[in-house]
Amino acid sequence: MRHPGLPAILPVTDPRQIVRFAELSGVVFPGDPARRLHAAGGGGEGRRTGVDFAVAMAEKLLTEGVPGPRYITLNRSSPTSEIHRALLGSALTAHA
């Protein structure tokens, strides 16, 4: 029996995370999100930018039939809670 892999969303809320993840994994972070996160910097604007990217990614995955979002939280629950609330708001608006 084959089991499909479930994609996971890792909310990146600080540009320094991009550099560290790339160093550890050898994976290149996508250009446009990386540029926008670096432009936003750390703090509130960077956090908002990262959460917005994660919401857009989760909405796309759900639209494509993924059964539900799976998050990598790195022991930071508040960005994930923001993403989940935004998705719930989108779902309620879509069904209104």
PDB file of N, CA, C and O in Angstrom:
ATOM      1  N   MET A   1       0.847  -1.178   0.000  1.00  0.00           N
ATOM      2  CA  MET A   1       0.000   0.000   0.000  1.00  0.00           C
ATOM      3  C   MET A   1       0.893   1.242   0.000  1.00  0.00           C
ATOM      4  O   MET A   1       1.822   1.353   0.800  1.00  0.00           O
ATOM      5  N   ARG A   2       0.601   2.161  -0.898  1.00  0.00           N
ATOM      6  CA  ARG A   2       1.357   3.411  -0.975  1.00  0.00           C
ATOM      7  C   ARG A   2       0.671   4.482  -0.146  1.00  0.00           C
ATOM      8  O   ARG A   2      -0.556   4.578  -0.117  1.00  0.00           O
ATOM      9  N   HIS A   3       1.460   5.262   0.507  1.00  0.00           N
ATOM     10  CA  HIS A   3       0.943   6.385   1.286  1.00  0.00           C
ATOM     11  C   HIS A   3       1.553   7.664   0.720  1.00  0.00           C
ATOM     12  O   HIS A   3       2.774   7.807   0.677  1.00  0.00           O
ATOM     13  N   PRO A   4       0.717   8.576   0.294  1.00  0.00           N
ATOM     14  CA  PRO A   4       1.263   9.823  -0.255  1.00  0.00           C
ATOM     15  C   PRO A   4       1.916  10.657   0.845  1.00  0.00           C
ATOM     16  O   PRO A   4       1.498  10.621   2.002  1.00  0.00           O
ATOM     17  N   GLY A   5       2.926  11.389   0.471  1.00  0.00           N
ATOM     18  CA  GLY A   5       3.545  12.308   1.417  1.00  0.00           C
ATOM     19  C   GLY A   5       2.652  13.515   1.609  1.00  0.00           C
ATOM     20  O   GLY A   5       1.979  13.952   0.675  1.00  0.00           O
ATOM     21  N   LEU A   6       2.645  14.045   2.792  1.00  0.00           N
ATOM     22  CA  LEU A   6       1.868  15.252   3.066  1.00  0.00           C
ATOM     23  C   LEU A   6       2.818  16.437   3.132  1.00  0.00           C
ATOM     24  O   LEU A   6       3.767  16.429   3.916  1.00  0.00           O
ATOM     25  N   PRO A   7       2.574  17.453   2.319  1.00  0.00           N
ATOM     26  CA  PRO A   7       3.441  18.630   2.379  1.00  0.00           C
ATOM     27  C   PRO A   7       3.275  19.343   3.716  1.00  0.00           C
ATOM     28  O   PRO A   7       2.204  19.318   4.323  1.00  0.00           O
ATOM     29  N   ALA A   8       4.337  19.966   4.153  1.00  0.00           N
ATOM     30  CA  ALA A   8       4.309  20.708   5.409  1.00  0.00           C
ATOM     31  C   ALA A   8       4.652  22.169   5.145  1.00  0.00           C
ATOM     32  O   ALA A   8       5.381  22.499   4.210  1.00  0.00           O
ATOM     33  N   ILE A   9       4.113  23.017   5.982  1.00  0.00           N
ATOM     34  CA  ILE A   9       4.347  24.458   5.884  1.00  0.00           C
ATOM     35  C   ILE A   9       5.168  24.882   7.094  1.00  0.00           C
ATOM     36  O   ILE A   9       4.802  24.619   8.240  1.00  0.00           O
ATOM     37  N   LEU A  10       6.278  25.539   6.816  1.00  0.00           N
ATOM     38  CA  LEU A  10       7.118  26.076   7.869  1.00  0.00           C
ATOM     39  C   LEU A  10       7.049  27.595   7.769  1.00  0.00           C
ATOM     40  O   LEU A  10       7.629  28.179   6.854  1.00  0.00           O
ATOM     41  N   PRO A  11       6.347  28.242   8.696  1.00  0.00           N
ATOM     42  CA  PRO A  11       6.240  29.698   8.630  1.00  0.00           C
ATOM     43  C   PRO A  11       7.599  30.352   8.906  1.00  0.00           C
ATOM     44  O   PRO A  11       8.110  30.279  10.024  1.00  0.00           O
ATOM     45  N   VAL A  12       8.170  30.977   7.905  1.00  0.00           N
ATOM     46  CA  VAL A  12       9.442  31.689   8.059  1.00  0.00           C
ATOM     47  C   VAL A  12       9.102  33.142   8.355  1.00  0.00           C
ATOM     48  O   VAL A  12       8.528  33.838   7.517  1.00  0.00           O
ATOM     49  N   THR A  13       9.457  33.590   9.544  1.00  0.00           N
ATOM     50  CA  THR A  13       9.064  34.936   9.965  1.00  0.00           C
ATOM     51  C   THR A  13      10.254  35.873  10.167  1.00  0.00           C
ATOM     52  O   THR A  13      10.086  37.012  10.601  1.00  0.00           O
ATOM     53  N   ASP A  14      11.443  35.394   9.855  1.00  0.00           N
ATOM     54  CA  ASP A  14      12.643  36.212  10.019  1.00  0.00           C
ATOM     55  C   ASP A  14      13.620  35.840   8.906  1.00  0.00           C
ATOM     56  O   ASP A  14      13.875  34.655   8.691  1.00  0.00           O
ATOM     57  N   PRO A  15      14.170  36.817   8.198  1.00  0.00           N
ATOM     58  CA  PRO A  15      15.079  36.507   7.091  1.00  0.00           C
ATOM     59  C   PRO A  15      16.294  35.678   7.512  1.00  0.00           C
ATOM     60  O   PRO A  15      16.848  34.939   6.699  1.00  0.00           O
ATOM     61  N   ARG A  16      16.708  35.794   8.768  1.00  0.00           N
ATOM     62  CA  ARG A  16      17.857  35.000   9.230  1.00  0.00           C
ATOM     63  C   ARG A  16      17.553  33.509   9.176  1.00  0.00           C
ATOM     64  O   ARG A  16      18.459  32.695   8.998  1.00  0.00           O
ATOM     65  N   GLN A  17      16.261  33.144   9.333  1.00  0.00           N
ATOM     66  CA  GLN A  17      15.879  31.737   9.241  1.00  0.00           C
ATOM     67  C   GLN A  17      16.175  31.180   7.855  1.00  0.00           C
ATOM     68  O   GLN A  17      16.599  30.031   7.726  1.00  0.00           O
ATOM     69  N   ILE A  18      15.957  31.981   6.820  1.00  0.00           N
ATOM     70  CA  ILE A  18      16.193  31.531   5.453  1.00  0.00           C
ATOM     71  C   ILE A  18      17.655  31.133   5.281  1.00  0.00           C
ATOM     72  O   ILE A  18      17.962  30.078   4.727  1.00  0.00           O
ATOM     73  N   VAL A  19      18.538  31.980   5.758  1.00  0.00           N
ATOM     74  CA  VAL A  19      19.971  31.718   5.631  1.00  0.00           C
ATOM     75  C   VAL A  19      20.331  30.438   6.378  1.00  0.00           C
ATOM     76  O   VAL A  19      21.052  29.589   5.854  1.00  0.00           O
ATOM     77  N   ARG A  20      19.837  30.305   7.583  1.00  0.00           N
ATOM     78  CA  ARG A  20      20.166  29.128   8.406  1.00  0.00           C
ATOM     79  C   ARG A  20      19.605  27.852   7.790  1.00  0.00           C
ATOM     80  O   ARG A  20      20.315  26.849   7.720  1.00  0.00           O
ATOM     81  N   PHE A  21      18.361  27.862   7.346  1.00  0.00           N
ATOM     82  CA  PHE A  21      17.765  26.668   6.739  1.00  0.00           C
ATOM     83  C   PHE A  21      18.534  26.258   5.492  1.00  0.00           C
ATOM     84  O   PHE A  21      18.751  25.070   5.256  1.00  0.00           O
ATOM     85  N   ALA A  22      18.941  27.228   4.701  1.00  0.00           N
ATOM     86  CA  ALA A  22      19.709  26.928   3.485  1.00  0.00           C
ATOM     87  C   ALA A  22      21.051  26.300   3.846  1.00  0.00           C
ATOM     88  O   ALA A  22      21.488  25.350   3.197  1.00  0.00           O
ATOM     89  N   GLU A  23      21.700  26.825   4.873  1.00  0.00           N
ATOM     90  CA  GLU A  23      22.983  26.261   5.306  1.00  0.00           C
ATOM     91  C   GLU A  23      22.824  24.818   5.772  1.00  0.00           C
ATOM     92  O   GLU A  23      23.643  23.960   5.441  1.00  0.00           O
ATOM     93  N   LEU A  24      21.777  24.554   6.534  1.00  0.00           N
ATOM     94  CA  LEU A  24      21.576  23.221   7.102  1.00  0.00           C
ATOM     95  C   LEU A  24      21.101  22.197   6.078  1.00  0.00           C
ATOM     96  O   LEU A  24      21.488  21.030   6.140  1.00  0.00           O
ATOM     97  N   SER A  25      20.274  22.621   5.147  1.00  0.00           N
ATOM     98  CA  SER A  25      19.635  21.659   4.244  1.00  0.00           C
ATOM     99  C   SER A  25      20.191  21.647   2.829  1.00  0.00           C
ATOM    100  O   SER A  25      20.035  20.662   2.107  1.00  0.00           O
ATOM    101  N   GLY A  26      20.834  22.725   2.433  1.00  0.00           N
ATOM    102  CA  GLY A  26      21.293  22.828   1.055  1.00  0.00           C
ATOM    103  C   GLY A  26      20.183  23.201   0.088  1.00  0.00           C
ATOM    104  O   GLY A  26      20.406  23.240  -1.122  1.00  0.00           O
ATOM    105  N   VAL A  27      18.997  23.473   0.599  1.00  0.00           N
ATOM    106  CA  VAL A  27      17.849  23.846  -0.225  1.00  0.00           C
ATOM    107  C   VAL A  27      17.850  25.360  -0.417  1.00  0.00           C
ATOM    108  O   VAL A  27      18.131  26.112   0.517  1.00  0.00           O
ATOM    109  N   VAL A  28      17.538  25.792  -1.610  1.00  0.00           N
ATOM    110  CA  VAL A  28      17.465  27.222  -1.903  1.00  0.00           C
ATOM    111  C   VAL A  28      16.035  27.693  -1.673  1.00  0.00           C
ATOM    112  O   VAL A  28      15.093  27.120  -2.220  1.00  0.00           O
ATOM    113  N   PHE A  29      15.877  28.718  -0.879  1.00  0.00           N
ATOM    114  CA  PHE A  29      14.560  29.291  -0.615  1.00  0.00           C
ATOM    115  C   PHE A  29      14.113  30.027  -1.873  1.00  0.00           C
ATOM    116  O   PHE A  29      14.932  30.699  -2.500  1.00  0.00           O
ATOM    117  N   PRO A  30      12.827  29.924  -2.268  1.00  0.00           N
ATOM    118  CA  PRO A  30      12.349  30.581  -3.501  1.00  0.00           C
ATOM    119  C   PRO A  30      12.670  32.077  -3.523  1.00  0.00           C
ATOM    120  O   PRO A  30      12.569  32.763  -2.506  1.00  0.00           O
ATOM    121  N   GLY A  31      13.060  32.566  -4.703  1.00  0.00           N
ATOM    122  CA  GLY A  31      13.538  33.934  -4.882  1.00  0.00           C
ATOM    123  C   GLY A  31      12.623  35.034  -4.406  1.00  0.00           C
ATOM    124  O   GLY A  31      13.032  35.847  -3.577  1.00  0.00           O
ATOM    125  N   ASP A  32      11.386  35.094  -4.903  1.00  0.00           N
ATOM    126  CA  ASP A  32      10.503  36.208  -4.548  1.00  0.00           C
ATOM    127  C   ASP A  32      10.193  36.236  -3.056  1.00  0.00           C
ATOM    128  O   ASP A  32      10.325  37.293  -2.440  1.00  0.00           O
ATOM    129  N   PRO A  33       9.784  35.117  -2.444  1.00  0.00           N
ATOM    130  CA  PRO A  33       9.553  35.167  -0.994  1.00  0.00           C
ATOM    131  C   PRO A  33      10.806  35.567  -0.217  1.00  0.00           C
ATOM    132  O   PRO A  33      10.720  36.324   0.750  1.00  0.00           O
ATOM    133  N   ALA A  34      11.963  35.066  -0.632  1.00  0.00           N
ATOM    134  CA  ALA A  34      13.203  35.417   0.071  1.00  0.00           C
ATOM    135  C   ALA A  34      13.476  36.914  -0.040  1.00  0.00           C
ATOM    136  O   ALA A  34      13.816  37.555   0.954  1.00  0.00           O
ATOM    137  N   ARG A  35      13.333  37.471  -1.231  1.00  0.00           N
ATOM    138  CA  ARG A  35      13.566  38.917  -1.416  1.00  0.00           C
ATOM    139  C   ARG A  35      12.602  39.737  -0.564  1.00  0.00           C
ATOM    140  O   ARG A  35      13.001  40.710   0.076  1.00  0.00           O
ATOM    141  N   ARG A  36      11.342  39.341  -0.561  1.00  0.00           N
ATOM    142  CA  ARG A  36      10.350  40.113   0.203  1.00  0.00           C
ATOM    143  C   ARG A  36      10.591  40.005   1.704  1.00  0.00           C
ATOM    144  O   ARG A  36      10.424  40.987   2.428  1.00  0.00           O
ATOM    145  N   LEU A  37      10.980  38.822   2.180  1.00  0.00           N
ATOM    146  CA  LEU A  37      11.286  38.677   3.606  1.00  0.00           C
ATOM    147  C   LEU A  37      12.516  39.496   3.989  1.00  0.00           C
ATOM    148  O   LEU A  37      12.530  40.145   5.035  1.00  0.00           O
ATOM    149  N   HIS A  38      13.543  39.469   3.148  1.00  0.00           N
ATOM    150  CA  HIS A  38      14.736  40.276   3.436  1.00  0.00           C
ATOM    151  C   HIS A  38      14.387  41.763   3.431  1.00  0.00           C
ATOM    152  O   HIS A  38      14.883  42.512   4.272  1.00  0.00           O
ATOM    153  N   ALA A  39      13.547  42.199   2.503  1.00  0.00           N
ATOM    154  CA  ALA A  39      13.140  43.607   2.444  1.00  0.00           C
ATOM    155  C   ALA A  39      12.333  43.998   3.682  1.00  0.00           C
ATOM    156  O   ALA A  39      12.463  45.114   4.185  1.00  0.00           O
ATOM    157  N   ALA A  40      11.500  43.075   4.168  1.00  0.00           N
ATOM    158  CA  ALA A  40      10.673  43.353   5.344  1.00  0.00           C
ATOM    159  C   ALA A  40      11.514  43.392   6.614  1.00  0.00           C
ATOM    160  O   ALA A  40      11.186  44.114   7.555  1.00  0.00           O
ATOM    161  N   GLY A  41      12.595  42.622   6.642  1.00  0.00           N
ATOM    162  CA  GLY A  41      13.461  42.590   7.819  1.00  0.00           C
ATOM    163  C   GLY A  41      12.845  41.788   8.949  1.00  0.00           C
ATOM    164  O   GLY A  41      11.815  41.134   8.784  1.00  0.00           O
ATOM    165  N   GLY A  42      13.492  41.851  10.092  1.00  0.00           N
ATOM    166  CA  GLY A  42      12.976  41.161  11.267  1.00  0.00           C
ATOM    167  C   GLY A  42      11.842  41.955  11.888  1.00  0.00           C
ATOM    168  O   GLY A  42      11.468  43.017  11.390  1.00  0.00           O
ATOM    169  N   GLY A  43      11.312  41.447  12.950  1.00  0.00           N
ATOM    170  CA  GLY A  43      10.245  42.152  13.645  1.00  0.00           C
ATOM    171  C   GLY A  43       8.878  41.946  13.029  1.00  0.00           C
ATOM    172  O   GLY A  43       8.646  40.964  12.323  1.00  0.00           O
ATOM    173  N   GLY A  44       7.977  42.868  13.297  1.00  0.00           N
ATOM    174  CA  GLY A  44       6.578  42.731  12.908  1.00  0.00           C
ATOM    175  C   GLY A  44       6.326  42.624  11.421  1.00  0.00           C
ATOM    176  O   GLY A  44       5.495  41.821  10.996  1.00  0.00           O
ATOM    177  N   GLU A  45       7.029  43.422  10.611  1.00  0.00           N
ATOM    178  CA  GLU A  45       6.782  43.386   9.170  1.00  0.00           C
ATOM    179  C   GLU A  45       7.261  42.063   8.564  1.00  0.00           C
ATOM    180  O   GLU A  45       6.589  41.492   7.705  1.00  0.00           O
ATOM    181  N   GLY A  46       8.415  41.581   9.011  1.00  0.00           N
ATOM    182  CA  GLY A  46       8.911  40.291   8.530  1.00  0.00           C
ATOM    183  C   GLY A  46       7.994  39.157   8.937  1.00  0.00           C
ATOM    184  O   GLY A  46       7.734  38.239   8.160  1.00  0.00           O
ATOM    185  N   ARG A  47       7.512  39.230  10.156  1.00  0.00           N
ATOM    186  CA  ARG A  47       6.588  38.203  10.650  1.00  0.00           C
ATOM    187  C   ARG A  47       5.314  38.193   9.801  1.00  0.00           C
ATOM    188  O   ARG A  47       4.859  37.131   9.377  1.00  0.00           O
ATOM    189  N   ARG A  48       4.744  39.366   9.555  1.00  0.00           N
ATOM    190  CA  ARG A  48       3.511  39.464   8.765  1.00  0.00           C
ATOM    191  C   ARG A  48       3.736  38.932   7.347  1.00  0.00           C
ATOM    192  O   ARG A  48       2.890  38.218   6.807  1.00  0.00           O
ATOM    193  N   THR A  49       4.869  39.278   6.751  1.00  0.00           N
ATOM    194  CA  THR A  49       5.196  38.804   5.405  1.00  0.00           C
ATOM    195  C   THR A  49       5.288  37.284   5.382  1.00  0.00           C
ATOM    196  O   THR A  49       4.741  36.643   4.485  1.00  0.00           O
ATOM    197  N   GLY A  50       5.976  36.703   6.365  1.00  0.00           N
ATOM    198  CA  GLY A  50       6.109  35.248   6.435  1.00  0.00           C
ATOM    199  C   GLY A  50       4.780  34.550   6.644  1.00  0.00           C
ATOM    200  O   GLY A  50       4.512  33.521   6.023  1.00  0.00           O
ATOM    201  N   VAL A  51       3.945  35.100   7.514  1.00  0.00           N
ATOM    202  CA  VAL A  51       2.621  34.516   7.751  1.00  0.00           C
ATOM    203  C   VAL A  51       1.775  34.614   6.487  1.00  0.00           C
ATOM    204  O   VAL A  51       1.071  33.665   6.140  1.00  0.00           O
ATOM    205  N   ASP A  52       1.834  35.750   5.797  1.00  0.00           N
ATOM    206  CA  ASP A  52       1.068  35.902   4.551  1.00  0.00           C
ATOM    207  C   ASP A  52       1.489  34.875   3.503  1.00  0.00           C
ATOM    208  O   ASP A  52       0.638  34.300   2.824  1.00  0.00           O
ATOM    209  N   PHE A  53       2.799  34.639   3.365  1.00  0.00           N
ATOM    210  CA  PHE A  53       3.281  33.615   2.427  1.00  0.00           C
ATOM    211  C   PHE A  53       2.755  32.241   2.816  1.00  0.00           C
ATOM    212  O   PHE A  53       2.306  31.475   1.964  1.00  0.00           O
ATOM    213  N   ALA A  54       2.813  31.934   4.106  1.00  0.00           N
ATOM    214  CA  ALA A  54       2.365  30.619   4.575  1.00  0.00           C
ATOM    215  C   ALA A  54       0.865  30.436   4.350  1.00  0.00           C
ATOM    216  O   ALA A  54       0.429  29.345   3.982  1.00  0.00           O
ATOM    217  N   VAL A  55       0.077  31.480   4.564  1.00  0.00           N
ATOM    218  CA  VAL A  55      -1.370  31.406   4.307  1.00  0.00           C
ATOM    219  C   VAL A  55      -1.617  31.135   2.826  1.00  0.00           C
ATOM    220  O   VAL A  55      -2.428  30.278   2.478  1.00  0.00           O
ATOM    221  N   ALA A  56      -0.925  31.857   1.962  1.00  0.00           N
ATOM    222  CA  ALA A  56      -1.096  31.655   0.514  1.00  0.00           C
ATOM    223  C   ALA A  56      -0.714  30.231   0.114  1.00  0.00           C
ATOM    224  O   ALA A  56      -1.388  29.612  -0.710  1.00  0.00           O
ATOM    225  N   MET A  57       0.364  29.714   0.697  1.00  0.00           N
ATOM    226  CA  MET A  57       0.799  28.358   0.394  1.00  0.00           C
ATOM    227  C   MET A  57      -0.239  27.339   0.871  1.00  0.00           C
ATOM    228  O   MET A  57      -0.561  26.396   0.148  1.00  0.00           O
ATOM    229  N   ALA A  58      -0.758  27.526   2.077  1.00  0.00           N
ATOM    230  CA  ALA A  58      -1.759  26.610   2.617  1.00  0.00           C
ATOM    231  C   ALA A  58      -3.035  26.646   1.781  1.00  0.00           C
ATOM    232  O   ALA A  58      -3.622  25.600   1.502  1.00  0.00           O
ATOM    233  N   GLU A  59      -3.468  27.835   1.380  1.00  0.00           N
ATOM    234  CA  GLU A  59      -4.672  27.940   0.539  1.00  0.00           C
ATOM    235  C   GLU A  59      -4.478  27.207  -0.783  1.00  0.00           C
ATOM    236  O   GLU A  59      -5.388  26.527  -1.257  1.00  0.00           O
ATOM    237  N   LYS A  60      -3.299  27.343  -1.378  1.00  0.00           N
ATOM    238  CA  LYS A  60      -3.010  26.655  -2.644  1.00  0.00           C
ATOM    239  C   LYS A  60      -3.034  25.140  -2.449  1.00  0.00           C
ATOM    240  O   LYS A  60      -3.611  24.417  -3.261  1.00  0.00           O
ATOM    241  N   LEU A  61      -2.414  24.664  -1.384  1.00  0.00           N
ATOM    242  CA  LEU A  61      -2.399  23.221  -1.120  1.00  0.00           C
ATOM    243  C   LEU A  61      -3.810  22.683  -0.899  1.00  0.00           C
ATOM    244  O   LEU A  61      -4.158  21.619  -1.409  1.00  0.00           O
ATOM    245  N   LEU A  62      -4.617  23.412  -0.145  1.00  0.00           N
ATOM    246  CA  LEU A  62      -5.993  22.977   0.104  1.00  0.00           C
ATOM    247  C   LEU A  62      -6.797  22.960  -1.191  1.00  0.00           C
ATOM    248  O   LEU A  62      -7.585  22.043  -1.423  1.00  0.00           O
ATOM    249  N   THR A  63      -6.601  23.969  -2.030  1.00  0.00           N
ATOM    250  CA  THR A  63      -7.283  24.029  -3.324  1.00  0.00           C
ATOM    251  C   THR A  63      -6.901  22.840  -4.199  1.00  0.00           C
ATOM    252  O   THR A  63      -7.718  22.343  -4.974  1.00  0.00           O
ATOM    253  N   GLU A  64      -5.658  22.388  -4.072  1.00  0.00           N
ATOM    254  CA  GLU A  64      -5.173  21.274  -4.881  1.00  0.00           C
ATOM    255  C   GLU A  64      -5.506  19.912  -4.286  1.00  0.00           C
ATOM    256  O   GLU A  64      -5.101  18.882  -4.823  1.00  0.00           O
ATOM    257  N   GLY A  65      -6.250  19.905  -3.164  1.00  0.00           N
ATOM    258  CA  GLY A  65      -6.747  18.642  -2.635  1.00  0.00           C
ATOM    259  C   GLY A  65      -5.989  18.040  -1.470  1.00  0.00           C
ATOM    260  O   GLY A  65      -6.295  16.922  -1.056  1.00  0.00           O
ATOM    261  N   VAL A  66      -5.007  18.751  -0.927  1.00  0.00           N
ATOM    262  CA  VAL A  66      -4.322  18.241   0.259  1.00  0.00           C
ATOM    263  C   VAL A  66      -5.355  18.194   1.386  1.00  0.00           C
ATOM    264  O   VAL A  66      -6.105  19.153   1.568  1.00  0.00           O
ATOM    265  N   PRO A  67      -5.406  17.084   2.152  1.00  0.00           N
ATOM    266  CA  PRO A  67      -6.475  16.934   3.147  1.00  0.00           C
ATOM    267  C   PRO A  67      -6.475  17.972   4.263  1.00  0.00           C
ATOM    268  O   PRO A  67      -7.521  18.212   4.866  1.00  0.00           O
ATOM    269  N   GLY A  68      -5.369  18.577   4.548  1.00  0.00           N
ATOM    270  CA  GLY A  68      -5.319  19.597   5.589  1.00  0.00           C
ATOM    271  C   GLY A  68      -3.897  20.067   5.773  1.00  0.00           C
ATOM    272  O   GLY A  68      -2.959  19.341   5.446  1.00  0.00           O
ATOM    273  N   PRO A  69      -3.719  21.258   6.284  1.00  0.00           N
ATOM    274  CA  PRO A  69      -2.358  21.766   6.441  1.00  0.00           C
ATOM    275  C   PRO A  69      -1.622  21.039   7.564  1.00  0.00           C
ATOM    276  O   PRO A  69      -2.209  20.685   8.587  1.00  0.00           O
ATOM    277  N   ARG A  70      -0.346  20.830   7.352  1.00  0.00           N
ATOM    278  CA  ARG A  70       0.545  20.280   8.372  1.00  0.00           C
ATOM    279  C   ARG A  70       1.638  21.317   8.546  1.00  0.00           C
ATOM    280  O   ARG A  70       2.198  21.812   7.568  1.00  0.00           O
ATOM    281  N   TYR A  71       1.935  21.641   9.784  1.00  0.00           N
ATOM    282  CA  TYR A  71       2.872  22.724  10.064  1.00  0.00           C
ATOM    283  C   TYR A  71       4.135  22.211  10.745  1.00  0.00           C
ATOM    284  O   TYR A  71       4.094  21.259  11.524  1.00  0.00           O
ATOM    285  N   ILE A  72       5.238  22.846  10.445  1.00  0.00           N
ATOM    286  CA  ILE A  72       6.474  22.670  11.196  1.00  0.00           C
ATOM    287  C   ILE A  72       6.607  23.953  12.007  1.00  0.00           C
ATOM    288  O   ILE A  72       6.880  25.016  11.451  1.00  0.00           O
ATOM    289  N   THR A  73       6.415  23.856  13.311  1.00  0.00           N
ATOM    290  CA  THR A  73       6.304  25.059  14.139  1.00  0.00           C
ATOM    291  C   THR A  73       7.612  25.542  14.750  1.00  0.00           C
ATOM    292  O   THR A  73       7.717  26.707  15.132  1.00  0.00           O
ATOM    293  N   LEU A  74       8.611  24.668  14.849  1.00  0.00           N
ATOM    294  CA  LEU A  74       9.867  25.023  15.514  1.00  0.00           C
ATOM    295  C   LEU A  74       9.601  25.629  16.894  1.00  0.00           C
ATOM    296  O   LEU A  74      10.265  26.581  17.305  1.00  0.00           O
ATOM    297  N   ASN A  75       8.631  25.066  17.591  1.00  0.00           N
ATOM    298  CA  ASN A  75       8.251  25.507  18.940  1.00  0.00           C
ATOM    299  C   ASN A  75       7.775  26.954  19.002  1.00  0.00           C
ATOM    300  O   ASN A  75       7.866  27.603  20.044  1.00  0.00           O
ATOM    301  N   ARG A  76       7.267  27.451  17.878  1.00  0.00           N
ATOM    302  CA  ARG A  76       6.684  28.802  17.846  1.00  0.00           C
ATOM    303  C   ARG A  76       5.248  28.658  17.357  1.00  0.00           C
ATOM    304  O   ARG A  76       4.994  28.566  16.156  1.00  0.00           O
ATOM    305  N   SER A  77       4.333  28.641  18.285  1.00  0.00           N
ATOM    306  CA  SER A  77       2.947  28.361  17.910  1.00  0.00           C
ATOM    307  C   SER A  77       2.189  29.577  17.385  1.00  0.00           C
ATOM    308  O   SER A  77       1.226  29.407  16.637  1.00  0.00           O
ATOM    309  N   SER A  78       2.581  30.782  17.745  1.00  0.00           N
ATOM    310  CA  SER A  78       1.758  31.935  17.366  1.00  0.00           C
ATOM    311  C   SER A  78       1.683  32.170  15.856  1.00  0.00           C
ATOM    312  O   SER A  78       0.596  32.488  15.375  1.00  0.00           O
ATOM    313  N   PRO A  79       2.769  32.035  15.066  1.00  0.00           N
ATOM    314  CA  PRO A  79       2.585  32.191  13.616  1.00  0.00           C
ATOM    315  C   PRO A  79       1.628  31.138  13.043  1.00  0.00           C
ATOM    316  O   PRO A  79       0.823  31.433  12.160  1.00  0.00           O
ATOM    317  N   THR A  80       1.728  29.918  13.554  1.00  0.00           N
ATOM    318  CA  THR A  80       0.848  28.848  13.079  1.00  0.00           C
ATOM    319  C   THR A  80      -0.602  29.148  13.445  1.00  0.00           C
ATOM    320  O   THR A  80      -1.505  28.897  12.647  1.00  0.00           O
ATOM    321  N   SER A  81      -0.829  29.675  14.628  1.00  0.00           N
ATOM    322  CA  SER A  81      -2.191  30.050  15.027  1.00  0.00           C
ATOM    323  C   SER A  81      -2.739  31.145  14.121  1.00  0.00           C
ATOM    324  O   SER A  81      -3.914  31.117  13.754  1.00  0.00           O
ATOM    325  N   GLU A  82      -1.896  32.112  13.756  1.00  0.00           N
ATOM    326  CA  GLU A  82      -2.326  33.178  12.842  1.00  0.00           C
ATOM    327  C   GLU A  82      -2.702  32.605  11.476  1.00  0.00           C
ATOM    328  O   GLU A  82      -3.704  33.002  10.881  1.00  0.00           O
ATOM    329  N   ILE A  83      -1.895  31.673  10.989  1.00  0.00           N
ATOM    330  CA  ILE A  83      -2.171  31.039   9.693  1.00  0.00           C
ATOM    331  C   ILE A  83      -3.496  30.297   9.754  1.00  0.00           C
ATOM    332  O   ILE A  83      -4.331  30.424   8.859  1.00  0.00           O
ATOM    333  N   HIS A  84      -3.680  29.532  10.801  1.00  0.00           N
ATOM    334  CA  HIS A  84      -4.907  28.741  10.934  1.00  0.00           C
ATOM    335  C   HIS A  84      -6.141  29.646  11.020  1.00  0.00           C
ATOM    336  O   HIS A  84      -7.165  29.359  10.399  1.00  0.00           O
ATOM    337  N   ARG A  85      -6.047  30.730  11.782  1.00  0.00           N
ATOM    338  CA  ARG A  85      -7.176  31.670  11.872  1.00  0.00           C
ATOM    339  C   ARG A  85      -7.479  32.289  10.512  1.00  0.00           C
ATOM    340  O   ARG A  85      -8.644  32.444  10.146  1.00  0.00           O
ATOM    341  N   ALA A  86      -6.444  32.641   9.766  1.00  0.00           N
ATOM    342  CA  ALA A  86      -6.649  33.224   8.431  1.00  0.00           C
ATOM    343  C   ALA A  86      -7.318  32.217   7.503  1.00  0.00           C
ATOM    344  O   ALA A  86      -8.209  32.578   6.733  1.00  0.00           O
ATOM    345  N   LEU A  87      -6.894  30.954   7.572  1.00  0.00           N
ATOM    346  CA  LEU A  87      -7.510  29.922   6.729  1.00  0.00           C
ATOM    347  C   LEU A  87      -8.963  29.702   7.123  1.00  0.00           C
ATOM    348  O   LEU A  87      -9.823  29.533   6.259  1.00  0.00           O
ATOM    349  N   LEU A  88      -9.235  29.703   8.401  1.00  0.00           N
ATOM    350  CA  LEU A  88     -10.614  29.531   8.863  1.00  0.00           C
ATOM    351  C   LEU A  88     -11.466  30.697   8.387  1.00  0.00           C
ATOM    352  O   LEU A  88     -12.601  30.494   7.955  1.00  0.00           O
ATOM    353  N   GLY A  89     -10.939  31.913   8.460  1.00  0.00           N
ATOM    354  CA  GLY A  89     -11.664  33.081   7.966  1.00  0.00           C
ATOM    355  C   GLY A  89     -11.922  32.994   6.480  1.00  0.00           C
ATOM    356  O   GLY A  89     -13.004  33.359   6.020  1.00  0.00           O
ATOM    357  N   SER A  90     -10.943  32.512   5.709  1.00  0.00           N
ATOM    358  CA  SER A  90     -11.113  32.343   4.258  1.00  0.00           C
ATOM    359  C   SER A  90     -12.196  31.323   3.960  1.00  0.00           C
ATOM    360  O   SER A  90     -13.013  31.520   3.061  1.00  0.00           O
ATOM    361  N   ALA A  91     -12.202  30.231   4.718  1.00  0.00           N
ATOM    362  CA  ALA A  91     -13.193  29.178   4.492  1.00  0.00           C
ATOM    363  C   ALA A  91     -14.593  29.684   4.816  1.00  0.00           C
ATOM    364  O   ALA A  91     -15.547  29.379   4.101  1.00  0.00           O
ATOM    365  N   LEU A  92     -14.716  30.455   5.891  1.00  0.00           N
ATOM    366  CA  LEU A  92     -16.034  30.976   6.260  1.00  0.00           C
ATOM    367  C   LEU A  92     -16.533  31.966   5.218  1.00  0.00           C
ATOM    368  O   LEU A  92     -17.716  31.971   4.879  1.00  0.00           O
ATOM    369  N   THR A  93     -15.633  32.808   4.706  1.00  0.00           N
ATOM    370  CA  THR A  93     -16.005  33.781   3.682  1.00  0.00           C
ATOM    371  C   THR A  93     -16.411  33.080   2.391  1.00  0.00           C
ATOM    372  O   THR A  93     -17.364  33.496   1.732  1.00  0.00           O
ATOM    373  N   ALA A  94     -15.699  32.025   2.029  1.00  0.00           N
ATOM    374  CA  ALA A  94     -15.980  31.303   0.781  1.00  0.00           C
ATOM    375  C   ALA A  94     -17.334  30.608   0.823  1.00  0.00           C
ATOM    376  O   ALA A  94     -17.966  30.414  -0.215  1.00  0.00           O
ATOM    377  N   HIS A  95     -17.782  30.230   2.023  1.00  0.00           N
ATOM    378  CA  HIS A  95     -19.050  29.507   2.142  1.00  0.00           C
ATOM    379  C   HIS A  95     -20.209  30.403   2.551  1.00  0.00           C
ATOM    380  O   HIS A  95     -21.313  29.917   2.794  1.00  0.00           O
ATOM    381  N   ALA A  96     -19.969  31.693   2.628  1.00  0.00           N
ATOM    382  CA  ALA A  96     -21.041  32.617   3.045  1.00  0.00           C
ATOM    383  C   ALA A  96     -21.991  32.907   1.902  1.00  0.00           C
ATOM    384  O   ALA A  96     -22.948  33.662   2.071  1.00  0.00           O
TER     385      ALA A  96
END
